[in-house]
Amino acid sequence: MTTITKPNDGHANQTPHRAHHPGLNLGPAHQESEDTREEMVFGFWVFMMSDLIVFGLLFATYVTMLGGTAGGLGPSDLFELKSAFIETMLLLISSFTFGMASLALKYRSDRKVLVIWLLVTLLLGLGFLAHELYDFHKMFTEGGVPSRSGFLSAFFSLVPLHGLHVIGACIWLIALLGQIAVHGLDPPTKTGLMRLAILWHFLDVVWIGIFSLVYLGGIV
Amino acid sequence: MSHRQLSEQEAREKSGELRSYLWGFGLALILTLIPFGLAAYTQMAAGTLYLVIAGCAVIQIVVHFRFFLHITLARNKREDLQLILFTALILAIMVGGTLWILFNLYYRMMPDMLP
C-alpha cells in the first residue's frame, strides 16, 4: 500500500479526465480509440505549427515588400475596410460554430445537431471564400494583378494561400460529412473531425494576422 | 450513435465548456470590433492606431488559442505548449532576422523601399 503518488506510467488506472493530446479531448465517452487519436492529433499539431512558420515568413516577406509598389496601386488604394470586416466576421463566426460542432461530438448529442453545426460552418466558410474571390476580382479589374509590383506579388502569395487553405478545409469538411453519412461516427471520422477543428481554428488565427497587418495596417 | 443521456457531471462539464466557447467568441468579437471601429470612425494618429491594432491582434490570438484550441497552462498539456512556444521562437528568429536584414539593406542601398 505505498502507491499514493505513483506517476501515471501507462494506461492502467487512468483518471477519466486526463488529456491525451493538445486541444479538445473527446474524453471517457469515446474510449475506443484514444491511443491512435493521441498520435494523430499530436502529429497534426506538428504539421499545423510548420504551416504557421510558412505563414509567418510570408508575413515577413509582405512587410519587406510594402514599399515596392513600383508606381502602381498601394494598399490604401486597393483594400476596403468593409469587405475585410465582413470576411473577418464570417470566419470568426464559423470558428465558433465549429466549436459548437466539437461540443456536439464530444457530448454525443443527436447526430443531427452535429451535422447542422457542421453545415452552418461549411456555409460560412464558403461565404468567406466567395467574398474573398469577389474582392480579388475587383482588385484585378482595378489593375491590381500579382505581376504588377513586388508589393502585389507578396500580397497574392500571402492572402490567397490562406484562401487555398480554407478551400482545402471546406473540401475536407464535405468529405467528412460524406463519411458521417456513409459510415456513421466511427473512430476515423471522429479523428478527422478533431483534426479539421484544429485546422479551422488555426486558419482563423492566421486571418487575425492578415486582417490586422494587411488590411487594417494598409488602410490606416 | 444515438442520443445519450448525460450524467450530472457531464452535463455540468458541458455547460462549462459551452460557456468557455461563448466567452472566447465574445472576447474575440470585442477585440475585432475595437481595431475596425477605431480605423473606420476615428482620426487617431497612425502610430497610436498601429499599436492598438497590434495589441488587439496579439490578445485575440491568445484568446483563440485558449478558448478555441484549448491550449492552457494545465500540467498535462505542457508538451504542446512547448511545441507552440518553440514554433514562436523559430518564427521570432526567422521573421525578426528577415526584417532586420532587409530593412537594413533598404536603409543603406534603396531608401525608396522604406515605407
Chai-1 contact restraints between the chains, C-beta under 6 A:
chainA,res_idxA,chainB,res_idxB,connection_type,confidence,min_distance_angstrom,max_distance_angstrom,comment,restraint_id
A,A19,B,N76,contact,1.0,0.0,6.0,A-B,restraint_1
A,A19,B,K77,contact,1.0,0.0,6.0,A-B,restraint_2
A,P22,B,D80,contact,1.0,0.0,6.0,A-B,restraint_3
A,G23,B,L69,contact,1.0,0.0,6.0,A-B,restraint_4
A,G23,B,H70,contact,1.0,0.0,6.0,A-B,restraint_5
A,L24,B,H70,contact,1.0,0.0,6.0,A-B,restraint_6
A,M49,B,L83,contact,1.0,0.0,6.0,A-B,restraint_7
A,M49,B,T87,contact,1.0,0.0,6.0,A-B,restraint_8
A,L52,B,T87,contact,1.0,0.0,6.0,A-B,restraint_9
A,I53,B,L91,contact,1.0,0.0,6.0,A-B,restraint_10
A,G56,B,L91,contact,1.0,0.0,6.0,A-B,restraint_11
A,G56,B,V95,contact,1.0,0.0,6.0,A-B,restraint_12
A,A60,B,V95,contact,1.0,0.0,6.0,A-B,restraint_13
A,A60,B,T98,contact,1.0,0.0,6.0,A-B,restraint_14
A,A60,B,L99,contact,1.0,0.0,6.0,A-B,restraint_15
A,T64,B,L102,contact,1.0,0.0,6.0,A-B,restraint_16
A,L66,B,P115,contact,1.0,0.0,6.0,A-B,restraint_17
A,G67,B,M113,contact,1.0,0.0,6.0,A-B,restraint_18
A,G67,B,L114,contact,1.0,0.0,6.0,A-B,restraint_19
A,G67,B,P115,contact,1.0,0.0,6.0,A-B,restraint_20
A,G68,B,M113,contact,1.0,0.0,6.0,A-B,restraint_21
A,L81,B,A40,contact,1.0,0.0,6.0,A-B,restraint_22
A,F85,B,F36,contact,1.0,0.0,6.0,A-B,restraint_23
A,T88,B,T32,contact,1.0,0.0,6.0,A-B,restraint_24
A,L92,B,A28,contact,1.0,0.0,6.0,A-B,restraint_25
A,S95,B,F68,contact,1.0,0.0,6.0,A-B,restraint_26
A,F96,B,F25,contact,1.0,0.0,6.0,A-B,restraint_27
A,G99,B,Y21,contact,1.0,0.0,6.0,A-B,restraint_28
A,G99,B,F68,contact,1.0,0.0,6.0,A-B,restraint_29
A,L103,B,E17,contact,1.0,0.0,6.0,A-B,restraint_30
A,Y107,B,K14,contact,1.0,0.0,6.0,A-B,restraint_31
A,R108,B,R4,contact,1.0,0.0,6.0,A-B,restraint_32
A,D110,B,H3,contact,1.0,0.0,6.0,A-B,restraint_33
A,L185,B,M1,contact,1.0,0.0,6.0,A-B,restraint_34
A,H201,B,F68,contact,1.0,0.0,6.0,A-B,restraint_35
A,H201,B,L69,contact,1.0,0.0,6.0,A-B,restraint_36
A,V205,B,I61,contact,1.0,0.0,6.0,A-B,restraint_37
A,V205,B,H64,contact,1.0,0.0,6.0,A-B,restraint_38
A,I208,B,A57,contact,1.0,0.0,6.0,A-B,restraint_39
A,I208,B,Q60,contact,1.0,0.0,6.0,A-B,restraint_40
A,I208,B,I61,contact,1.0,0.0,6.0,A-B,restraint_41
A,S212,B,I53,contact,1.0,0.0,6.0,A-B,restraint_42
A,S212,B,A57,contact,1.0,0.0,6.0,A-B,restraint_43
A,L216,B,P35,contact,1.0,0.0,6.0,A-B,restraint_44
A,L216,B,A39,contact,1.0,0.0,6.0,A-B,restraint_45
A,L216,B,I53,contact,1.0,0.0,6.0,A-B,restraint_46
A,V220,B,A39,contact,1.0,0.0,6.0,A-B,restraint_47
A,V220,B,A46,contact,1.0,0.0,6.0,A-B,restraint_48
A,V220,B,L49,contact,1.0,0.0,6.0,A-B,restraint_49
